[in-house]
Amino acid sequence: MVSNGRNVDASEVPRPSLEEAAAMLALKPHKTGKVHVAKSRRPEPVSLYYELWGTGKRKVMFIMGLNMSAQQWEFQVKYFGSRPDYQALCFDNRGVGFSSAPSGFYSTSEMAVDAYELMVALGPEWTKDVHVVGVSMGGMILQELALLAPPRTFASFSLLSTTAGRGLPPFGAFLNIPRMAMTRNHQDRLSVMIPTIFPTEWLSEPPSSSFGKAARDPEGKPYKTNLEWSEGKFAAKAALVPQQPPQGALGQLAAAMAHHLSASRLDKMRKLGVETLVMTGTWDNLVRPENSTYLAHHLRAPLVVFEGSGHAILSEKPDETNAHLLTHFERAQARVDRERRDWDAYHEEDFDSSDGEASGSRQNYAGFDATYRRPSDDVAPAAEARATLVSHDGREVHVHGAWRDVDRELRRWGVEGDATDDGSDTVENKGMDVQAEMGLFCI
């Protein structure tokens, strides 16, 4: 495993013991249900099936990829659902599993709206500081979801084996994705899918992950190879989930093929200031690993690369994937908690301050409508920034620190915009009226 040199060390996270893994595999979801989304969108409402694992305060949403049900998140939802601080959400996208499969072509932006409406339906705790993970097409949906949700909805993003779109997939993907999507016989589908998403060498080896070692075949015996384990695992899940209808397979395939997030939109995603992690395998036959390098570069995110691993790293490398996700979540949560404490202090200071002259009146203090100067990308991250937020009734909040941290904090609270010719940013956000001026100088 290699990385792009940023802080992605997860070596201190212990992998589950055989007994712990066996106990996790026996877990059941805390809650299951269906939510109707797209009620105001054509042609018809969609019913999304979801599962909640665990009861902790920290929320993690997992978004699955092309033509796969939420069952494929088993090793992640059971791992995080077993941790007292976490609650994991997985769901079937439109077109697969227990969810509705409307006719027509889908889009990743439409499926992102589905996901957000599900979050809203589950309650306010699912619309604030949520960690979200997307694999393959699920990562594409995540990108669209990041840009449509209100500020501070998410605490972190994790993009696994995915792409911003418009790149040519490997040759094997051209051949095998349509075959996997349209083959109706389960065994025939497995014969195409397994060697496509898993490396040949790994399939011939005995299971080495904690979940692989703890798994048992229908006769209660350990699996001898990863191939046997994979076949048994997919067969067991197929018996629990309805077969994907043709219109669902075609609709999802259209969404994945048409997805594209331009460099400018990726820049907007980066400017959200949400901690992001990118992971991939070098043997990915469905999404070229270079796509993850591209995403990590544009999002300025840590990149974890599993040497010799295929497309399905969440199943091939579950212990390592979970360890990196946990490390990422904990680091992102610590930053969110710190920012919240700092902002509460600034907010309290604002209401206690008597400085400034009234320049108008405003009844609410709920958001930002501001203009401020943001440094160019070549300014040193340690450059000092001072931001003064002045409300229309004259109250002030003074923010001081490294410009990167100040700028990120303001963006998390809704201050956003495009650079103007004079180097300043004109920013607008629904909510309140505050003027922000940021003076920048190097120290």
Phi, psi and omega in degrees: 000135178231167178219176179271019173092355180272177187287093181230019183290121177238021186292338183276353179278117181289141176281151181299145173288169179301319180292318179295319179295319179298321178294321178295318181298336181274354183293154175241155179296148178292327181203144172231158179181185177226143179233135177273123178239176179058034182294330181257008180250152181272156002270343185200158176298155181239137177262120179256127175274137180222161175227139174247130181240123181084176185225014184291169183280332181277123187259135178230125177252131179249127182247120186277164184266198190300124170061020179242146178272172180297343180302335183287352175271013188311310186289340178271312183292327178286326178293308182284328177294336179277350180271132188297336183273353190240152166228129183252139177241127169230156184206158175274122174298161173305138177097002183208158175063225182271001179274164179296154178231076179294156178284160178103171179280137176264172173222154179292330177292320177295318180290332175293321176296320175306311183297318181292320178295328174296315179302314180298319182294332182280351175118164185299334179292345179260012178236020182212121175056046179269138172273131183232137183234132177228136178245135176056239177300330176298327175291327176294318177297320179302317181301315178292322180296321180300325185274341182262337184284153178296161177303147176071013174292323188243142175265331179200157173241142173227120184248114184248126172048053186225186187208158172276353176098172176073354176271154179284128177287164176302157183301323180299329179293321178302321183279317193266331181299311177299323179296317179294323183289324189255351179288125184271329180285126185297315182295320178295323179294317178298323181295337176268317188290311187301309178289349177276321185261347179239142178294145181301316181299317180295321181298329182276349183273157174289152180302136180239344178284161180298321180288322178296319179291327182278341183292150179228147178282176182303339178268004178084013182258151176295152177281141182276327181225162176295332176296312179299318180297316181295316178298316179295320181295312181293324179295318180296319180290323180298330180288342183262343189239140176300147178295140182293128179287154182304320181293330177289318178297316180291320180298315179293320179300319178298320180296315181294319182290328184270351185299138173201126173244111184294167179299323180292323178287326173297323178296322176295322177295318178298319184289354173295338179076021181266131178303131185230142177231139178239135179226146178202170173243151184283348183253025184289116181266000181248319178232118183302135179302333179300334178295324177290322176299318178298314180298314181299322180294310183288328180269356182052048186248152172299144180238123175253125182240122177268110181296127177079003182267155183266203185290322188266063182295334180293336177259324181286321182234059186295321181294314181292319179299314180296321180296318179292320177297316180298315178300317179297314180299315183295319179294316179295319181295322179298320179292318179298316180296320179295315179297323180294317178297315181298315182293322177300322178294316177298318182296318179295320177300322181299316184284336178275343186283141175248007181288156172094153178257143181296134179238019181151191180223149178209137185273332185244150175236077192235350183192197183231142168225098198218161170233130178209163182260125180252141181290156174287166185295341182271002176287139181301136180302335182275359179304141184276140179233141174233126179239131176245118177260118184246118178282164184289349174260013171094356180282149186234149168235129179250124180245133185218138178161191176300138186301324181300318181288320180294313181299316180297319181295316179298321180293321179296335179262015169104358178282117187210156177170181180249144182296139177262172185298332183274007176092355178266168178247127173263119189235143179224141177210138180300141181133247193250181177244115175220145174253132181238130175237126183247115175266130186239135173206152181276147178237000000 
